[in-house]
Amino acid sequence: MSGFSAVEIEEAYAVFHGHVEGFASSGDWHGFADLFTEDATYVEHAFGTFRGREEIRAWSTRTMTSFPGGVMTGFPLAWLVVDESTSRLICEVRNLMPDPGDGSVHEESNLTIMTYAGDGMFSREEDVYNPLRFMRMSMRWAAVAEAHGNLSDEGRAYVAQFGSPAGH
């Protein structure tokens, strides 16, 4: 037994997730790392493993303020479950892009595994997803946004780096 109830873990994550929504709204991700313990580990399958708040901060501010992360408008949960015996909360996070101009919805989900450390803090996050699916979704979104005059220069640079959005 971890010593933490499922209710405490779920409530702590609700606060955590509320902060994430605030970071997404403001575009300022500097405080994201402060939601973790000093010695936390963040496992991001496409970008690597980050240890400690400052590595988490450097990665999250860079990734979530540049295309496509910086374009995402929200991260609603599809579902969550708590494993009290391991202090883990596992959830499906929907990563939403804004309307590219035609009313279409573009999103890709990931599974997130959070380990609760007490006092409202998390000691580990692991995001599990298929990076190729994220890139394809981003490229589809970019194609529609470009067609409607809503693709930023940064988005165009992303498309140029990874190939034409046509066919993705």
C-alpha positions in Angstrom: 0.0 0.0 0.0 1.2 3.5 -0.9 -0.3 5.3 2.0 -2.3 7.6 -0.4 -5.9 7.1 -1.0 -7.4 7.0 -4.5 -9.4 10.1 -3.6 -6.2 12.1 -2.7 -4.4 11.0 -5.9 -7.4 11.9 -8.0 -7.9 15.3 -6.3 -4.2 16.1 -6.7 -4.3 15.3 -10.4 -7.4 17.4 -10.8 -5.4 20.4 -9.4 -2.4 19.4 -11.6 -4.6 19.2 -14.7 -6.2 22.6 -13.9 -2.8 24.1 -13.9 -2.0 22.5 -17.2 -5.2 24.0 -18.7 -4.0 27.4 -17.4 -0.6 26.9 -19.0 -2.2 26.1 -22.3 -4.4 29.2 -22.1 -1.6 31.5 -21.1 1.1 30.0 -23.3 3.5 30.2 -20.3 4.7 26.7 -19.4 7.4 27.8 -17.0 5.5 26.7 -13.9 4.7 23.2 -15.3 7.9 21.7 -13.7 6.9 23.1 -10.3 4.0 20.6 -10.2 6.6 17.8 -9.8 9.0 16.9 -6.9 12.6 18.2 -7.2 13.8 14.8 -8.2 11.0 13.9 -10.6 11.4 11.9 -13.8 9.5 12.6 -16.9 9.5 9.9 -19.6 8.5 11.2 -23.0 8.9 8.5 -25.6 9.7 10.7 -28.6 11.9 13.3 -26.8 13.7 11.3 -24.0 13.7 11.1 -20.3 14.1 14.2 -18.2 15.3 14.1 -14.6 14.6 16.9 -12.1 12.6 20.0 -12.4 15.0 22.0 -14.5 15.3 19.4 -17.2 11.5 19.0 -17.2 11.1 22.8 -17.3 13.6 23.2 -20.2 11.8 20.5 -22.2 8.2 21.5 -21.5 8.8 25.2 -22.2 10.6 24.5 -25.4 8.1 21.8 -26.6 4.8 23.5 -25.5 5.7 26.9 -26.9 6.6 25.7 -30.4 4.6 24.1 -33.1 2.6 21.9 -32.8 2.6 21.9 -28.9 2.2 25.7 -28.8 -0.9 25.5 -31.0 -2.8 22.9 -28.9 -5.8 24.4 -27.2 -6.6 21.9 -24.5 -6.0 18.5 -23.0 -9.3 17.1 -21.8 -9.3 13.6 -20.3 -11.2 10.8 -22.0 -11.0 8.6 -18.9 -8.8 8.0 -15.8 -8.2 5.2 -13.3 -6.2 5.2 -10.1 -4.1 2.3 -8.9 -3.9 3.1 -5.2 -1.4 0.3 -4.4 1.2 2.0 -6.7 0.1 5.6 -6.2 -0.5 5.8 -9.9 -3.1 7.6 -12.0 -3.4 6.4 -15.6 -5.5 8.5 -18.0 -6.1 9.1 -21.7 -5.4 12.7 -22.6 -6.9 14.2 -25.7 -4.5 16.7 -27.3 -6.7 19.2 -29.2 -5.7 21.5 -32.0 -7.8 24.7 -32.7 -10.3 25.0 -35.6 -8.0 25.3 -38.6 -10.7 27.3 -40.4 -13.2 24.8 -41.7 -14.7 23.6 -38.4 -12.9 20.3 -38.5 -11.6 18.6 -35.3 -8.0 17.5 -35.1 -6.7 15.7 -32.1 -4.5 12.8 -31.0 -4.5 11.1 -27.7 -1.9 9.7 -25.4 -1.9 7.6 -22.3 -0.3 9.3 -19.3 0.9 7.4 -16.2 1.4 9.7 -13.2 3.0 8.6 -9.9 1.8 10.5 -6.9 4.4 11.5 -4.2 2.1 13.2 -1.7 1.5 16.8 -0.8 -0.1 17.5 -4.1 3.1 16.6 -6.0 4.0 14.0 -8.6 7.3 12.2 -8.9 7.0 10.8 -12.3 5.1 11.2 -15.5 5.2 8.9 -18.5 3.5 9.8 -21.8 2.8 6.9 -24.1 1.8 7.6 -27.7 2.7 7.0 -31.3 4.8 10.0 -32.5 4.1 9.3 -36.1 0.3 9.6 -35.5 0.9 12.9 -33.8 3.0 14.2 -36.7 0.4 13.0 -39.2 -2.4 14.7 -37.3 -0.3 17.9 -37.1 0.4 17.8 -40.8 -3.3 17.2 -41.6 -4.2 20.2 -39.4 -1.5 22.3 -41.1 -2.8 21.5 -44.6 -6.3 22.7 -43.6 -5.0 25.7 -41.7 -2.9 26.7 -44.7 -5.8 26.4 -47.1 -7.8 28.8 -44.8 -4.9 31.2 -44.3 -4.5 30.2 -40.6 -1.0 28.6 -40.6 1.7 30.5 -38.9 5.3 30.9 -40.3 6.4 28.5 -37.6 3.8 26.0 -38.8 5.0 26.4 -42.3 8.6 25.7 -41.1 7.4 22.6 -39.4 5.8 21.4 -42.6 8.9 22.2 -44.6 11.0 20.3 -42.1 8.9 17.1 -42.1 7.5 17.2 -45.7 4.3 18.3 -47.5 1.1 17.9 -45.5 -0.6 16.4 -48.6 -1.2 12.7 -48.1 -0.5 12.7 -44.3 
